[in-house]
Amino acid sequence: NAGVTQTPKFQVLKTGQSMTLQCAQDMNHEYMSWYRQDPGMGLRLIHYSVGAGITDQGEVPNGYNVSRSTTEDFPLRLLSAAPSQTSVYFCASSRRNHQNTEAFFGQGTRLTVV
Amino acid sequence: DQQVKQNSPSLSVQEGRISILNCDYTNSMFDYFLWYKKYPAEGPTFLISISSIKDKNEDGRFTVFLNKSAKHLSLHIVPSQPGDSAVYFCAASAIGTSSNTGKLIFGQGTTLQVKP
């Protein structure tokens, strides 16, 4: 059982380049989300999805796009990378259940924009 | 505007003693609270949670206390072990609302060091 898989693990981009961070889960979870972790800022929500075809913005959505065409996949797109997007990115998934909103996280993607 | 705050960036305790990590929140709509543990180069992993209808939840060495009137929760680890050294994040969610989106709002994290 792979859980939540993120690729790549590391990436260096030049300012202005675009790329897609991949996220896949095999737990049939309805909810998926993207967070970024920065020193002193904790985990901040970028975008989230409550199911296939439905996405919404989180706390820090600017500069990022998402789509959810399947239950399993939730890619995060950087259209024109900026140094301020240097961060560690985590994808998470969880069930839609009033008793449990425990989220399972991937291992992260460390992105550096130069 | 930080809805979930962990005001202590770091905590150091001796092995065998109690570790107490604190978290404050401002949004009264939050009704479910979680603690996550994160080791370097790994994703956060779920540790323990508590619903707002309870004031205490215990799981082995880990106990979470919730004080709704003070909008404060704490994580107690007894006894602390060197393997507990990690970053601890508290998180909150409003799952009882009609728009249950599964969103988790995290605090800044507290780095716990347990010395042998």
Chai-1 contact restraints between the chains, C-beta under 6 A:
chainA,res_idxA,chainB,res_idxB,connection_type,confidence,min_distance_angstrom,max_distance_angstrom,comment,restraint_id
A,Y31,B,G102,contact,1.0,0.0,6.0,A-B,restraint_1
A,G42,B,F106,contact,1.0,0.0,6.0,A-B,restraint_2
A,G42,B,G107,contact,1.0,0.0,6.0,A-B,restraint_3
A,G42,B,Q108,contact,1.0,0.0,6.0,A-B,restraint_4
A,G42,B,G109,contact,1.0,0.0,6.0,A-B,restraint_5
A,L43,B,F106,contact,1.0,0.0,6.0,A-B,restraint_6
A,Y48,B,K103,contact,1.0,0.0,6.0,A-B,restraint_7
A,V50,B,T101,contact,1.0,0.0,6.0,A-B,restraint_8
A,F90,B,G43,contact,1.0,0.0,6.0,A-B,restraint_9
A,S94,B,G102,contact,1.0,0.0,6.0,A-B,restraint_10
A,H98,B,I95,contact,1.0,0.0,6.0,A-B,restraint_11
A,T101,B,Y32,contact,1.0,0.0,6.0,A-B,restraint_12
A,T101,B,S93,contact,1.0,0.0,6.0,A-B,restraint_13
A,T101,B,I95,contact,1.0,0.0,6.0,A-B,restraint_14
A,T101,B,G102,contact,1.0,0.0,6.0,A-B,restraint_15
A,E102,B,F46,contact,1.0,0.0,6.0,A-B,restraint_16
A,A103,B,L104,contact,1.0,0.0,6.0,A-B,restraint_17
A,F105,B,G43,contact,1.0,0.0,6.0,A-B,restraint_18
A,F105,B,P44,contact,1.0,0.0,6.0,A-B,restraint_19
A,G106,B,G43,contact,1.0,0.0,6.0,A-B,restraint_20
A,Q107,B,E42,contact,1.0,0.0,6.0,A-B,restraint_21
A,Q107,B,G43,contact,1.0,0.0,6.0,A-B,restraint_22
A,G108,B,G43,contact,1.0,0.0,6.0,A-B,restraint_23
